[in-house]
Amino acid sequence: MLGRAKILEKTKRYDESLATLSEISVVYPNFLPVHIEKGKIHIQNGEWDAAMESVSLVIMKDRQNVEALRIYSFYLLARDYDHEMLMEKFGEL
């Protein structure tokens, strides 16, 4: 199912990709890569708040997740410039 979601993402069918990822997250709620992929799709759709919800969920469960920290840092650079928080996240990376 994750492969299907990636193919849908590559063909720019983001809503269908999100639906597939949501199905996966319901069946496997502790599978963190799904939430990271959902965050990426939300960013591509311009849904920054939804992206941060997905990524924050991953960070809460795994504070050392590099991909989640990278996306969170990108958010801090692109949308909500907070120098102190950005330096903290870079330090965690």
C-alpha positions as CSV (number, residue, x, y, z in Angstrom):
1,M,0.0,0.0,0.0
2,L,2.9,2.3,0.7
3,G,4.2,1.7,-2.9
4,R,0.8,2.6,-4.2
5,A,0.8,5.8,-2.3
6,K,4.2,6.7,-3.7
7,I,3.1,6.0,-7.3
8,L,0.1,8.2,-6.7
9,E,2.3,10.9,-5.4
10,K,4.6,10.7,-8.4
11,T,1.7,11.1,-10.7
12,K,0.6,14.1,-8.7
13,R,-2.6,12.5,-7.4
14,Y,-2.1,13.8,-3.9
15,D,-5.6,13.4,-2.6
16,E,-5.6,9.7,-3.5
17,S,-2.2,9.2,-2.1
18,L,-3.3,10.8,1.2
19,A,-6.3,8.5,1.3
20,T,-4.1,5.5,0.8
21,L,-1.7,6.7,3.5
22,S,-4.6,7.3,5.9
23,E,-5.8,3.7,5.3
24,I,-2.3,2.5,6.3
25,S,-2.2,4.7,9.4
26,V,-5.5,3.3,10.6
27,V,-4.4,-0.4,10.1
28,Y,-0.9,0.2,11.4
29,P,-1.0,3.2,13.7
30,N,2.6,2.8,15.0
31,F,4.2,2.6,11.5
32,L,5.9,6.0,11.6
33,P,7.0,6.2,7.9
34,V,3.4,6.6,6.9
35,H,3.1,9.8,9.0
36,I,6.3,11.1,7.5
37,E,4.9,10.5,4.0
38,K,1.6,12.2,4.9
39,G,3.6,15.2,6.1
40,K,5.4,15.4,2.7
41,I,2.2,15.2,0.8
42,H,0.5,17.8,3.0
43,I,3.5,20.2,2.3
44,Q,3.1,19.6,-1.5
45,N,-0.6,20.5,-1.1
46,G,0.3,23.6,0.9
47,E,-1.4,22.2,4.0
48,W,1.4,23.2,6.5
49,D,-0.6,22.7,9.7
50,A,-1.6,19.2,8.7
51,A,2.0,18.4,7.8
52,M,3.2,19.6,11.2
53,E,0.5,17.4,12.9
54,S,1.9,14.3,11.1
55,V,5.5,15.2,11.7
56,S,4.9,16.1,15.3
57,L,3.3,12.8,15.9
58,V,6.5,11.1,14.7
59,I,8.8,13.3,16.8
60,M,6.7,12.6,19.9
61,K,7.2,8.9,19.4
62,D,10.8,9.0,18.1
63,R,12.7,12.2,19.0
64,Q,15.7,11.0,16.9
65,N,13.8,10.5,13.7
66,V,16.0,12.3,11.1
67,E,13.4,12.6,8.4
68,A,10.8,14.1,10.8
69,L,13.4,16.5,12.2
70,R,14.4,17.5,8.6
71,I,10.8,18.3,7.7
72,Y,10.2,20.2,10.9
73,S,13.3,22.2,10.2
74,F,12.1,22.9,6.7
75,Y,8.8,24.2,8.2
76,L,10.7,26.5,10.5
77,L,12.7,27.9,7.7
78,A,9.9,28.2,5.2
79,R,6.9,29.2,7.3
80,D,7.5,30.0,10.9
81,Y,11.0,31.4,11.2
82,D,12.0,30.8,14.8
83,H,15.8,31.1,15.1
84,E,16.1,29.5,18.5
85,M,13.8,26.6,17.7
86,L,15.6,26.1,14.4
87,M,19.0,25.9,16.0
88,E,17.6,23.4,18.5
89,K,16.3,21.2,15.7
90,F,19.5,21.5,13.8
91,G,21.3,20.4,17.0
92,E,19.1,17.4,17.3
93,L,19.9,16.4,13.7
